[in-house]
Amino acid sequence: MVRVRTEARSAAAATETRVARLEACCEVFPRLWRGETVDDPRLGLTGASLGPIAVDPPPIVIGGAGGREMEVAARHADAWNSVWSASREDLGQFVEHSRRLDRLCAKARRERPVRRQVQMWARDLDPTRARGQIGQFADAGADTLVLVLDEEGRAGEVRRLADRVL
């Protein structure tokens, strides 16, 4: 039992470290892309620069439904990514997490909206029900669908899915 508790504490600490690093990157990367010179001890950066590139920062997409991940998304993300699985009912969870994100955005006094995207594994979609499944998420506030094609040689299945959904 002691070992399990120690490992659980270690995993939680590692997760917090990763989320803190994620937040630091969300703060620093846009500045680097704009051509600024950055000092950030959290990331070990001193005088870091990408040079005079001055590009528009690409969108930041943060996934996860944990407390800190969603707080970071509310403060920094352009979009929040939610993963859907056919093995469980995720629409209610998506709605619940999306409302929580709205509350966190309000708490952070965020003015611009965070887009909601849903990541779906193509292999989990039933082509006869896909349009309805996807439509439910759109009705619940998802503005982007990311279809994950994780197996090669399924072009025919993807074509059938596209024909039914698009």
OpenMM code with the backbone's topology and positions (N, CA, C; nanometers):
from openmm import Vec3, app, unit

residues = "MET VAL ARG VAL ARG THR GLU ALA ARG SER ALA ALA ALA ALA THR GLU THR ARG VAL ALA ARG LEU GLU ALA CYS CYS GLU VAL PHE PRO ARG LEU TRP ARG GLY GLU THR VAL ASP ASP PRO ARG LEU GLY LEU THR GLY ALA SER LEU GLY PRO ILE ALA VAL ASP PRO PRO PRO ILE VAL ILE GLY GLY ALA GLY GLY ARG GLU MET GLU VAL ALA ALA ARG HIS ALA ASP ALA TRP ASN SER VAL TRP SER ALA SER ARG GLU ASP LEU GLY GLN PHE VAL GLU HIS SER ARG ARG LEU ASP ARG LEU CYS ALA LYS ALA ARG ARG GLU ARG PRO VAL ARG ARG GLN VAL GLN MET TRP ALA ARG ASP LEU ASP PRO THR ARG ALA ARG GLY GLN ILE GLY GLN PHE ALA ASP ALA GLY ALA ASP THR LEU VAL LEU VAL LEU ASP GLU GLU GLY ARG ALA GLY GLU VAL ARG ARG LEU ALA ASP ARG VAL LEU".split()
positions = [
    Vec3(0.0823, -0.1198, 0.0000),
    Vec3(0.0000, 0.0000, 0.0000),
    Vec3(0.0870, 0.1266, 0.0000),
    Vec3(0.1969, 0.1246, 0.0715),
    Vec3(0.2848, 0.2416, 0.0760),
    Vec3(0.3398, 0.2720, -0.0619),
    Vec3(0.3785, 0.1674, -0.1360),
    Vec3(0.4334, 0.1883, -0.2693),
    Vec3(0.3309, 0.2534, -0.3617),
    Vec3(0.2058, 0.2102, -0.3557),
    Vec3(0.1004, 0.2669, -0.4392),
    Vec3(0.0821, 0.4142, -0.4072),
    Vec3(0.0781, 0.4480, -0.2814),
    Vec3(0.0622, 0.5897, -0.2427),
    Vec3(0.1800, 0.6728, -0.2920),
    Vec3(0.3005, 0.6191, -0.2776),
    Vec3(0.4200, 0.6913, -0.3225),
    Vec3(0.4145, 0.7129, -0.4730),
    Vec3(0.3769, 0.6079, -0.5486),
    Vec3(0.3677, 0.6212, -0.6939),
    Vec3(0.2583, 0.7194, -0.7336),
    Vec3(0.1464, 0.7170, -0.6619),
    Vec3(0.0377, 0.8106, -0.6922),
    Vec3(0.0824, 0.9538, -0.6674),
    Vec3(0.1512, 0.9772, -0.5569),
    Vec3(0.2022, 1.1127, -0.5292),
    Vec3(0.3035, 1.1539, -0.6348),
    Vec3(0.3893, 1.0619, -0.6752),
    Vec3(0.4888, 1.0903, -0.7772),
    Vec3(0.4224, 1.1245, -0.9102),
    Vec3(0.3202, 1.0488, -0.9479),
    Vec3(0.2477, 1.0752, -1.0732),
    Vec3(0.1795, 1.2109, -1.0678),
    Vec3(0.1188, 1.2430, -0.9540),
    Vec3(0.0520, 1.3731, -0.9401),
    Vec3(0.1535, 1.4861, -0.9496),
    Vec3(0.2683, 1.4694, -0.8869),
    Vec3(0.3719, 1.5727, -0.8940),
    Vec3(0.4225, 1.5876, -1.0366),
    Vec3(0.4410, 1.4754, -1.1050),
    Vec3(0.4874, 1.4813, -1.2433),
    Vec3(0.3846, 1.5511, -1.3316),
    Vec3(0.2569, 1.5231, -1.3090),
    Vec3(0.1513, 1.5882, -1.3865),
    Vec3(0.1526, 1.7381, -1.3608),
    Vec3(0.1641, 1.7782, -1.2363),
    Vec3(0.1669, 1.9216, -1.2045),
    Vec3(0.2870, 1.9893, -1.2700),
    Vec3(0.3995, 1.9216, -1.2704),
    Vec3(0.5189, 1.9769, -1.3356),
    Vec3(0.4949, 1.9944, -1.4850),
    Vec3(0.4332, 1.8941, -1.5473),
    Vec3(0.4057, 1.9035, -1.6915),
    Vec3(0.3067, 2.0159, -1.7221),
    Vec3(0.2052, 2.0305, -1.6392),
    Vec3(0.1054, 2.1353, -1.6632),
    Vec3(0.1682, 2.2734, -1.6412),
    Vec3(0.2529, 2.2859, -1.5415),
    Vec3(0.3225, 2.4135, -1.5183),
    Vec3(0.4124, 2.4465, -1.6375),
    Vec3(0.4776, 2.3457, -1.6919),
    Vec3(0.5627, 2.3671, -1.8096),
    Vec3(0.4765, 2.4045, -1.9306),
    Vec3(0.3612, 2.3392, -1.9449),
    Vec3(0.2677, 2.3743, -2.0529),
    Vec3(0.2277, 2.5203, -2.0434),
    Vec3(0.1924, 2.5648, -1.9238),
    Vec3(0.1514, 2.7041, -1.9087),
    Vec3(0.2654, 2.7994, -1.9421),
    Vec3(0.3855, 2.7664, -1.8978),
    Vec3(0.5007, 2.8514, -1.9293),
    Vec3(0.5204, 2.8592, -2.0810),
    Vec3(0.5077, 2.7461, -2.1491),
    Vec3(0.5223, 2.7454, -2.2954),
    Vec3(0.4134, 2.8291, -2.3626),
    Vec3(0.2913, 2.8213, -2.3104),
    Vec3(0.1809, 2.9009, -2.3667),
    Vec3(0.2080, 3.0507, -2.3522),
    Vec3(0.2798, 3.0878, -2.2498),
    Vec3(0.3133, 3.2295, -2.2295),
    Vec3(0.4332, 3.2714, -2.3135),
    Vec3(0.5303, 3.1831, -2.3282),
    Vec3(0.6565, 3.2187, -2.3930),
    Vec3(0.6533, 3.2028, -2.5451),
    Vec3(0.5964, 3.0948, -2.5952),
    Vec3(0.6031, 3.0687, -2.7391),
    Vec3(0.5463, 3.1819, -2.8248),
    Vec3(0.4288, 3.2367, -2.7931),
    Vec3(0.3805, 3.3480, -2.8773),
    Vec3(0.4781, 3.4662, -2.8814),
    Vec3(0.5433, 3.4927, -2.7707),
    Vec3(0.6418, 3.6019, -2.7691),
    Vec3(0.7600, 3.5696, -2.8602),
    Vec3(0.8050, 3.4437, -2.8570),
    Vec3(0.9153, 3.4039, -2.9452),
    Vec3(0.8742, 3.4145, -3.0910),
    Vec3(0.7528, 3.3695, -3.1246),
    Vec3(0.7063, 3.3759, -3.2633),
    Vec3(0.6928, 3.5203, -3.3123),
    Vec3(0.6666, 3.6104, -3.2204),
    Vec3(0.6573, 3.7519, -3.2598),
    Vec3(0.7954, 3.8159, -3.2735),
    Vec3(0.9005, 3.7409, -3.2436),
    Vec3(1.0361, 3.7915, -3.2600),
    Vec3(1.0947, 3.8542, -3.1354),
    Vec3(1.0287, 3.8395, -3.0212),
    Vec3(1.0795, 3.8964, -2.8969),
    Vec3(1.1922, 3.8100, -2.8396),
    Vec3(1.2746, 3.8724, -2.7577),
    Vec3(1.3757, 3.8009, -2.6812),
    Vec3(1.3156, 3.7704, -2.5450),
    Vec3(1.3329, 3.6465, -2.4998),
    Vec3(1.2624, 3.6001, -2.3811),
    Vec3(1.3587, 3.5441, -2.2779),
    Vec3(1.3350, 3.5831, -2.1534),
    Vec3(1.4001, 3.5219, -2.0376),
    Vec3(1.2893, 3.4546, -1.9576),
    Vec3(1.3053, 3.3271, -1.9290),
    Vec3(1.2057, 3.2566, -1.8479),
    Vec3(1.2759, 3.1455, -1.7701),
    Vec3(1.2966, 3.1685, -1.6410),
    Vec3(1.3668, 3.0680, -1.5609),
    Vec3(1.2902, 2.9355, -1.5490),
    Vec3(1.1579, 2.9393, -1.5614),
    Vec3(1.0806, 2.8144, -1.5529),
    Vec3(1.1190, 2.7186, -1.6644),
    Vec3(1.1558, 2.7734, -1.7785),
    Vec3(1.1928, 2.6918, -1.8941),
    Vec3(1.3435, 2.6908, -1.9190),
    Vec3(1.4179, 2.7570, -1.8314),
    Vec3(1.5626, 2.7618, -1.8467),
    Vec3(1.6066, 2.8493, -1.9628),
    Vec3(1.5279, 2.9514, -1.9953),
    Vec3(1.5593, 3.0386, -2.1086),
    Vec3(1.6221, 3.1691, -2.0620),
    Vec3(1.7331, 3.2030, -2.1255),
    Vec3(1.7967, 3.3319, -2.1021),
    Vec3(1.8331, 3.3889, -2.2375),
    Vec3(1.7741, 3.5015, -2.2707),
    Vec3(1.8021, 3.5646, -2.3994),
    Vec3(1.7592, 3.4797, -2.5182),
    Vec3(1.6561, 3.4006, -2.5019),
    Vec3(1.6086, 3.3142, -2.6109),
    Vec3(1.5396, 3.3980, -2.7179),
    Vec3(1.5663, 3.3643, -2.8422),
    Vec3(1.5054, 3.4373, -2.9526),
    Vec3(1.5045, 3.3493, -3.0763),
    Vec3(1.4031, 3.3669, -3.1579),
    Vec3(1.3971, 3.3008, -3.2878),
    Vec3(1.4437, 3.3958, -3.3976),
    Vec3(1.4881, 3.5125, -3.3559),
    Vec3(1.5316, 3.6117, -3.4527),
    Vec3(1.4157, 3.6996, -3.4944),
    Vec3(1.4388, 3.7833, -3.5929),
    Vec3(1.3355, 3.8790, -3.6353),
    Vec3(1.2311, 3.8166, -3.7285),
    Vec3(1.1705, 3.7058, -3.6871),
    Vec3(1.0748, 3.6406, -3.7763),
    Vec3(0.9386, 3.7081, -3.7757),
    Vec3(0.8978, 3.7564, -3.6608),
    Vec3(0.7730, 3.8323, -3.6474),
    Vec3(0.6561, 3.7690, -3.7231),
    Vec3(0.6243, 3.6447, -3.6893),
    Vec3(0.5103, 3.5774, -3.7502),
    Vec3(0.3938, 3.5777, -3.6526),
    Vec3(0.2741, 3.5658, -3.7083),
    Vec3(0.1588, 3.5509, -3.6210),
    Vec3(0.1699, 3.4168, -3.5506),
    Vec3(0.1555, 3.4151, -3.4201),
    Vec3(0.1648, 3.2878, -3.3484),
    Vec3(0.0568, 3.1911, -3.3961),
    Vec3(0.0926, 3.0647, -3.4157),
    Vec3(-0.0095, 2.9666, -3.4529),
    Vec3(-0.1055, 2.9450, -3.3366),
    Vec3(-0.2227, 2.8919, -3.3641),
    Vec3(-0.3193, 2.8697, -3.2559),
    Vec3(-0.2649, 2.7702, -3.1530),
    Vec3(-0.2990, 2.7943, -3.0308),
    Vec3(-0.2639, 2.7030, -2.9219),
    Vec3(-0.3885, 2.6210, -2.8909),
    Vec3(-0.3751, 2.4896, -2.9006),
    Vec3(-0.4841, 2.3973, -2.8709),
    Vec3(-0.4424, 2.3133, -2.7507),
    Vec3(-0.5252, 2.3149, -2.6478),
    Vec3(-0.4953, 2.2387, -2.5265),
    Vec3(-0.6059, 2.1369, -2.5048),
    Vec3(-0.5647, 2.0142, -2.4842),
    Vec3(-0.6591, 1.9076, -2.4553),
    Vec3(-0.6504, 1.8677, -2.3094),
    Vec3(-0.7545, 1.8068, -2.2633),
    Vec3(-0.7559, 1.7585, -2.1260),
    Vec3(-0.8737, 1.8149, -2.0503),
    Vec3(-0.9184, 1.7385, -1.9542),
    Vec3(-1.0326, 1.7810, -1.8744),
    Vec3(-0.9962, 1.7919, -1.7272),
    Vec3(-0.8683, 1.7779, -1.6969),
    Vec3(-0.8241, 1.7937, -1.5592),
    Vec3(-0.8340, 1.9391, -1.5173),
    Vec3(-0.8358, 1.9609, -1.3883),
    Vec3(-0.8528, 2.0962, -1.3360),
    Vec3(-0.7517, 2.1959, -1.3890),
    Vec3(-0.6246, 2.1649, -1.3742),
    Vec3(-0.5217, 2.2600, -1.4154),
    Vec3(-0.5142, 2.2747, -1.5674),
    Vec3(-0.5325, 2.1649, -1.6406),
    Vec3(-0.5275, 2.1751, -1.7864),
    Vec3(-0.6350, 2.2701, -1.8375),
    Vec3(-0.7532, 2.2599, -1.7810),
    Vec3(-0.8616, 2.3472, -1.8257),
    Vec3(-0.8382, 2.4916, -1.7823),
    Vec3(-0.7758, 2.5113, -1.6674),
    Vec3(-0.7415, 2.6478, -1.6256),
    Vec3(-0.6423, 2.7099, -1.7234),
    Vec3(-0.5427, 2.6326, -1.7642),
    Vec3(-0.4442, 2.6820, -1.8618),
    Vec3(-0.5135, 2.7109, -1.9944),
    Vec3(-0.6033, 2.6239, -2.0355),
    Vec3(-0.6781, 2.6472, -2.1598),
    Vec3(-0.7592, 2.7760, -2.1497),
    Vec3(-0.8227, 2.7985, -2.0365),
    Vec3(-0.9045, 2.9192, -2.0191),
    Vec3(-0.8193, 3.0453, -2.0280),
    Vec3(-0.6973, 3.0390, -1.9836),
    Vec3(-0.6113, 3.1578, -1.9860),
    Vec3(-0.5386, 3.1771, -2.1187),
    Vec3(-0.5048, 3.0661, -2.1876),
    Vec3(-0.4113, 3.0799, -2.2997),
    Vec3(-0.4549, 3.0196, -2.4329),
    Vec3(-0.5436, 2.9222, -2.4327),
    Vec3(-0.5699, 2.8461, -2.5557),
    Vec3(-0.6607, 2.9197, -2.6526),
    Vec3(-0.6379, 2.8926, -2.7786),
    Vec3(-0.7298, 2.9367, -2.8828),
    Vec3(-0.8416, 2.8344, -2.8977),
    Vec3(-0.8086, 2.7078, -2.8657),
    Vec3(-0.9077, 2.6010, -2.8739),
    Vec3(-0.8813, 2.4980, -2.7649),
    Vec3(-0.9906, 2.4328, -2.7250),
    Vec3(-0.9833, 2.3235, -2.6279),
    Vec3(-1.0237, 2.1963, -2.6994),
    Vec3(-0.9454, 2.0897, -2.6823),
    Vec3(-0.9679, 1.9626, -2.7501),
    Vec3(-1.0256, 1.8600, -2.6539),
    Vec3(-1.1351, 1.7996, -2.6948),
    Vec3(-1.2006, 1.6944, -2.6175),
    Vec3(-1.1984, 1.5677, -2.7012),
    Vec3(-1.1737, 1.4548, -2.6379),
    Vec3(-1.1671, 1.3281, -2.7102),
    Vec3(-1.2968, 1.2518, -2.6908),
    Vec3(-1.3539, 1.2048, -2.8028),
    Vec3(-1.4775, 1.1269, -2.8006),
    Vec3(-1.4455, 0.9814, -2.8247),
    Vec3(-1.5172, 0.8956, -2.7565),
    Vec3(-1.5007, 0.7520, -2.7764),
    Vec3(-1.6378, 0.6860, -2.7836),
    Vec3(-1.6522, 0.5918, -2.8743),
    Vec3(-1.7790, 0.5206, -2.8874),
    Vec3(-1.8028, 0.4269, -2.7698),
    Vec3(-1.6978, 0.4001, -2.6934),
    Vec3(-1.7114, 0.3049, -2.5837),
    Vec3(-1.7772, 0.3656, -2.4602),
    Vec3(-1.8003, 0.4942, -2.4607),
    Vec3(-1.8686, 0.5563, -2.3466),
    Vec3(-1.9498, 0.6750, -2.3965),
    Vec3(-2.0442, 0.7161, -2.3184),
    Vec3(-2.1282, 0.8307, -2.3550),
    Vec3(-2.0540, 0.9588, -2.3188),
    Vec3(-2.0024, 1.0280, -2.4177),
    Vec3(-1.9208, 1.1455, -2.3918),
    Vec3(-1.9902, 1.2785, -2.4156),
    Vec3(-2.1075, 1.2784, -2.4748),
    Vec3(-2.1732, 1.4051, -2.5036),
    Vec3(-2.2010, 1.4815, -2.3744),
    Vec3(-2.2546, 1.4140, -2.2745),
    Vec3(-2.2811, 1.4799, -2.1463),
    Vec3(-2.1541, 1.5311, -2.0820),
    Vec3(-2.0481, 1.4525, -2.0926),
    Vec3(-1.9191, 1.4962, -2.0384),
    Vec3(-1.8680, 1.6178, -2.1137),
    Vec3(-1.8815, 1.6165, -2.2462),
    Vec3(-1.8376, 1.7304, -2.3260),
    Vec3(-1.9117, 1.8568, -2.2821),
    Vec3(-2.0435, 1.8473, -2.2659),
    Vec3(-2.1242, 1.9623, -2.2242),
    Vec3(-2.0806, 2.0101, -2.0861),
    Vec3(-2.0618, 1.9181, -1.9941),
    Vec3(-2.0198, 1.9529, -1.8579),
    Vec3(-1.8834, 2.0214, -1.8580),
    Vec3(-1.7875, 1.9638, -1.9310),
    Vec3(-1.6534, 2.0240, -1.9375),
    Vec3(-1.6566, 2.1588, -2.0097),
    Vec3(-1.7379, 2.1702, -2.1130),
    Vec3(-1.7483, 2.2953, -2.1863),
    Vec3(-1.8049, 2.4068, -2.0967),
    Vec3(-1.9044, 2.3741, -2.0163),
    Vec3(-1.9588, 2.4719, -1.9214),
    Vec3(-1.8541, 2.5113, -1.8172),
    Vec3(-1.7791, 2.4122, -1.7730),
    Vec3(-1.6715, 2.4406, -1.6767),
    Vec3(-1.5683, 2.5334, -1.7393),
    Vec3(-1.5351, 2.5091, -1.8655),
    Vec3(-1.4411, 2.5966, -1.9350),
    Vec3(-1.4970, 2.7383, -1.9435),
    Vec3(-1.6261, 2.7529, -1.9702),
    Vec3(-1.6888, 2.8854, -1.9723),
    Vec3(-1.6720, 2.9556, -1.8378),
    Vec3(-1.6940, 2.8817, -1.7287),
    Vec3(-1.6784, 2.9417, -1.5951),
    Vec3(-1.5337, 2.9825, -1.5693),
    Vec3(-1.4391, 2.8981, -1.6112),
    Vec3(-1.2980, 2.9305, -1.5922),
    Vec3(-1.2572, 3.0511, -1.6768),
    Vec3(-1.3121, 3.0614, -1.7973),
    Vec3(-1.2845, 3.1777, -1.8828),
    Vec3(-1.3376, 3.3050, -1.8175),
    Vec3(-1.4566, 3.2976, -1.7596),
    Vec3(-1.5138, 3.4142, -1.6914),
    Vec3(-1.4282, 3.4522, -1.5714),
    Vec3(-1.3846, 3.3542, -1.4972),
    Vec3(-1.2994, 3.3788, -1.3798),
    Vec3(-1.1674, 3.4441, -1.4216),
    Vec3(-1.1139, 3.4021, -1.5360),
    Vec3(-0.9889, 3.4588, -1.5871),
    Vec3(-1.0119, 3.5916, -1.6591),
    Vec3(-1.1384, 3.6352, -1.6661),
    Vec3(-1.1757, 3.7593, -1.7361),
    Vec3(-1.1330, 3.7565, -1.8834),
    Vec3(-1.1459, 3.6419, -1.9406),
    Vec3(-1.1106, 3.6236, -2.0807),
    Vec3(-1.2207, 3.6826, -2.1677),
    Vec3(-1.1815, 3.7585, -2.2675),
    Vec3(-1.2791, 3.8221, -2.3551),
    Vec3(-1.3027, 3.7447, -2.4839),
    Vec3(-1.1991, 3.6881, -2.5420),
    Vec3(-1.2179, 3.6150, -2.6684),
    Vec3(-1.2581, 3.4709, -2.6381),
    Vec3(-1.3420, 3.4142, -2.7233),
    Vec3(-1.3914, 3.2779, -2.6971),
    Vec3(-1.2829, 3.1720, -2.7205),
    Vec3(-1.2996, 3.0602, -2.6553),
    Vec3(-1.2157, 2.9428, -2.6784),
    Vec3(-1.2966, 2.8491, -2.7676),
    Vec3(-1.2421, 2.8179, -2.8848),
    Vec3(-1.3110, 2.7234, -2.9722),
    Vec3(-1.3100, 2.5855, -2.9075),
    Vec3(-1.4138, 2.5099, -2.9355),
    Vec3(-1.4246, 2.3732, -2.8845),
    Vec3(-1.4075, 2.2769, -3.0004),
    Vec3(-1.3160, 2.1841, -2.9865),
    Vec3(-1.3022, 2.0831, -3.0901),
    Vec3(-1.3158, 1.9447, -3.0277),
    Vec3(-1.3709, 1.8543, -3.1061),
    Vec3(-1.3902, 1.7168, -3.0623),
    Vec3(-1.3085, 1.6275, -3.1535),
    Vec3(-1.2268, 1.5453, -3.0913),
    Vec3(-1.1438, 1.4504, -3.1631),
    Vec3(-1.2146, 1.3156, -3.1600),
    Vec3(-1.2411, 1.2606, -3.2776),
    Vec3(-1.3102, 1.1320, -3.2878),
    Vec3(-1.2242, 1.0336, -3.3658),
    Vec3(-1.2194, 0.9126, -3.3176),
    Vec3(-1.1476, 0.8060, -3.3872),
    Vec3(-1.2406, 0.7512, -3.4946),
    Vec3(-1.1975, 0.7581, -3.6178),
    Vec3(-1.2804, 0.7116, -3.7292),
    Vec3(-1.3213, 0.5660, -3.7102),
    Vec3(-1.2339, 0.4867, -3.6535),
    Vec3(-1.2649, 0.3436, -3.6356),
    Vec3(-1.3820, 0.3221, -3.5404),
    Vec3(-1.4102, 0.4199, -3.4526),
    Vec3(-1.5181, 0.4068, -3.3549),
    Vec3(-1.6530, 0.4549, -3.4064),
    Vec3(-1.6529, 0.5267, -3.5176),
    Vec3(-1.7782, 0.5799, -3.5691),
    Vec3(-1.8534, 0.4751, -3.6496),
    Vec3(-1.9795, 0.4644, -3.6227),
    Vec3(-2.0680, 0.3777, -3.7011),
    Vec3(-2.1178, 0.4632, -3.8173),
    Vec3(-2.0808, 0.4299, -3.9399),
    Vec3(-2.1192, 0.5145, -4.0536),
    Vec3(-2.2691, 0.5411, -4.0627),
    Vec3(-2.3520, 0.4504, -4.0141),
    Vec3(-2.4969, 0.4707, -4.0228),
    Vec3(-2.5458, 0.5715, -3.9193),
    Vec3(-2.4657, 0.5968, -3.8148),
    Vec3(-2.5061, 0.6908, -3.7095),
    Vec3(-2.4138, 0.8114, -3.6985),
    Vec3(-2.3073, 0.8159, -3.7781),
    Vec3(-2.2034, 0.9178, -3.7627),
    Vec3(-2.2569, 1.0601, -3.7745),
    Vec3(-2.3427, 1.0850, -3.8738),
    Vec3(-2.3936, 1.2213, -3.8911),
    Vec3(-2.4654, 1.2684, -3.7643),
    Vec3(-2.5455, 1.1831, -3.7053),
    Vec3(-2.6162, 1.2185, -3.5825),
    Vec3(-2.5216, 1.2375, -3.4655),
    Vec3(-2.4223, 1.1480, -3.4546),
    Vec3(-2.3261, 1.1602, -3.3455),
    Vec3(-2.2490, 1.2913, -3.3556),
    Vec3(-2.2029, 1.3218, -3.4731),
    Vec3(-2.1273, 1.4457, -3.4940),
    Vec3(-2.2175, 1.5676, -3.4737),
    Vec3(-2.3395, 1.5592, -3.5248),
    Vec3(-2.4350, 1.6691, -3.5106),
    Vec3(-2.4658, 1.7016, -3.3648),
    Vec3(-2.4716, 1.5993, -3.2799),
    Vec3(-2.4978, 1.6237, -3.1376),
    Vec3(-2.3879, 1.7097, -3.0756),
    Vec3(-2.2651, 1.6824, -3.1121),
    Vec3(-2.1548, 1.7620, -3.0584),
    Vec3(-2.1583, 1.9047, -3.1146),
    Vec3(-2.1930, 1.9193, -3.2414),
    Vec3(-2.2054, 2.0529, -3.2998),
    Vec3(-2.3159, 2.1303, -3.2282),
    Vec3(-2.4283, 2.0649, -3.2033),
    Vec3(-2.5389, 2.1300, -3.1317),
    Vec3(-2.4998, 2.1682, -2.9892),
    Vec3(-2.4054, 2.0927, -2.9318),
    Vec3(-2.3616, 2.1195, -2.7941),
    Vec3(-2.2476, 2.2210, -2.7876),
    Vec3(-2.2068, 2.2751, -2.9042),
    Vec3(-2.1068, 2.3819, -2.9025),
    Vec3(-1.9724, 2.3498, -2.9641),
    Vec3(-1.9524, 2.2295, -3.0134),
    Vec3(-1.8253, 2.1971, -3.0792),
    Vec3(-1.8216, 2.2662, -3.2144),
    Vec3(-1.7118, 2.3363, -3.2423),
    Vec3(-1.7035, 2.4022, -3.3721),
    Vec3(-1.6062, 2.3357, -3.4674),
    Vec3(-1.5298, 2.2382, -3.4191),
    Vec3(-1.4338, 2.1693, -3.5042),
    Vec3(-1.4387, 2.0206, -3.4736),
    Vec3(-1.4331, 1.9414, -3.5788),
    Vec3(-1.4243, 1.7969, -3.5651),
    Vec3(-1.2895, 1.7534, -3.6193),
    Vec3(-1.2177, 1.6762, -3.5411),
    Vec3(-1.0905, 1.6194, -3.5846),
    Vec3(-1.1108, 1.4690, -3.5946),
    Vec3(-1.1054, 1.4168, -3.7154),
    Vec3(-1.1174, 1.2728, -3.7355),
    Vec3(-0.9781, 1.2117, -3.7337),
    Vec3(-0.9574, 1.1175, -3.6451),
    Vec3(-0.8280, 1.0516, -3.6330),
    Vec3(-0.8323, 0.9227, -3.7145),
    Vec3(-0.7460, 0.9152, -3.8119),
    Vec3(-0.7335, 0.7963, -3.8960),
    Vec3(-0.6075, 0.7240, -3.8491),
    Vec3(-0.6257, 0.6234, -3.7683),
    Vec3(-0.5112, 0.5605, -3.7046),
    Vec3(-0.4705, 0.4271, -3.7647),
    Vec3(-0.5376, 0.3844, -3.8675),
    Vec3(-0.5034, 0.2573, -3.9289),
    Vec3(-0.4922, 0.2768, -4.0800),
    Vec3(-0.3839, 0.2243, -4.1358),
    Vec3(-0.3658, 0.2343, -4.2801),
    Vec3(-0.4568, 0.1353, -4.3520),
    Vec3(-0.4813, 0.1612, -4.4764),
    Vec3(-0.5567, 0.0684, -4.5577),
    Vec3(-0.7060, 0.0735, -4.5369),
    Vec3(-0.7543, 0.1805, -4.4782),
    Vec3(-0.8976, 0.1905, -4.4532),
    Vec3(-0.9610, 0.2997, -4.5388),
    Vec3(-0.9018, 0.3262, -4.6521),
    Vec3(-0.9522, 0.4340, -4.7373),
    Vec3(-1.0979, 0.4123, -4.7743),
    Vec3(-1.1370, 0.2888, -4.8014),
    Vec3(-1.2761, 0.2600, -4.8374),
    Vec3(-1.3718, 0.2934, -4.7245),
    Vec3(-1.3325, 0.2603, -4.6014),
    Vec3(-1.4175, 0.2914, -4.4868),
    Vec3(-1.4273, 0.4418, -4.4647),
    Vec3(-1.3164, 0.5099, -4.4811),
    Vec3(-1.3173, 0.6557, -4.4656),
    Vec3(-1.4053, 0.7192, -4.5722),
    Vec3(-1.3991, 0.6692, -4.6950),
    Vec3(-1.4829, 0.7220, -4.8044),
    Vec3(-1.6308, 0.7010, -4.7708),
    Vec3(-1.6671, 0.5819, -4.7209),
    Vec3(-1.8074, 0.5560, -4.6836),
    Vec3(-1.8514, 0.6483, -4.5707),
    Vec3(-1.7643, 0.6695, -4.4752),
    Vec3(-1.7965, 0.7593, -4.3637),
    Vec3(-1.8166, 0.9016, -4.4176),
    Vec3(-1.7270, 0.9481, -4.5015),
    Vec3(-1.7382, 1.0833, -4.5584),
    Vec3(-1.8667, 1.0966, -4.6402),
    Vec3(-1.8998, 0.9953, -4.7176),
    Vec3(-2.0214, 1.0022, -4.7998),
    Vec3(-2.1463, 1.0155, -4.7124),
    Vec3(-2.1469, 0.9536, -4.5967),
    Vec3(-2.2641, 0.9599, -4.5080),
    Vec3(-2.2691, 1.0893, -4.4267),
    Vec3(-2.1533, 1.1444, -4.3952),
    Vec3(-2.1484, 1.2589, -4.3038),
    Vec3(-2.1474, 1.3919, -4.3773),
    Vec3(-2.0744, 1.3993, -4.4875),
    Vec3(-2.0562, 1.5291, -4.5546),
    Vec3(-2.1674, 1.5606, -4.6500),
] * unit.nanometer
topology = app.Topology()
chain = topology.addChain("A")
for resn in residues:
    res = topology.addResidue(resn, chain)
    for name in ("N", "CA", "C"):
        topology.addAtom(name, app.Element.getBySymbol(name[0]), res)
